[in-house]
């Protein structure tokens, strides 16, 4: 069973193409025009065990908001499409990620009932050139479009780079568990409803 997807989105603000292979090895090609965001998505792919290609051209002459949010939308759509009705997966995942002084946890349910609980505070308004408020925009866009209930919380931390990166890694590691194939489902969606 191939768990791959390719999604393209073309608007007046962004032009995006995302390819995912949920059963990859974490290989990525990322180009968004935002260096730190590229770094975060590369980390997401590596720790999620997902092969990922992202090509984003956005209206960066205005700001980074559309580029970040719309890429999260398309990535979420691609993951959801590759999951093909959430059949045969473990569904739930969780992770704790320590990075020096920072500790972040993520719990995730691929339930097709999207939600985001965000308990993350940054000490600075930017990491590099990227506004730290945009990290919530990415996670919200991803959760809503992947059909994921995501609870992300930084328990403590001081360095904004570590807070951001531990969040992306925690999401990736939780997702890696949740998308893992579970032979006990016998090809069905992991729900008493029979469908998610």
Secondary structure, 3 states (H helix, E strand, C coil): CCCEEEEEEECCCEEEEEEEECCCCCCEEEECCCHHHHHHHHHHHHHHCCEEEEEEEECCCCCCHHHHHHHHHHHHHHHHHHHCCCECECCEEEEEEEECCEEEEEEEEECCCCEEEEECCCCCCEECCEECCHHHHHHHHHHHHHCEEEEEEEEECCCHHHHHHHHHHHHHHHHHHHCCECHHHCCCECCCCCCC
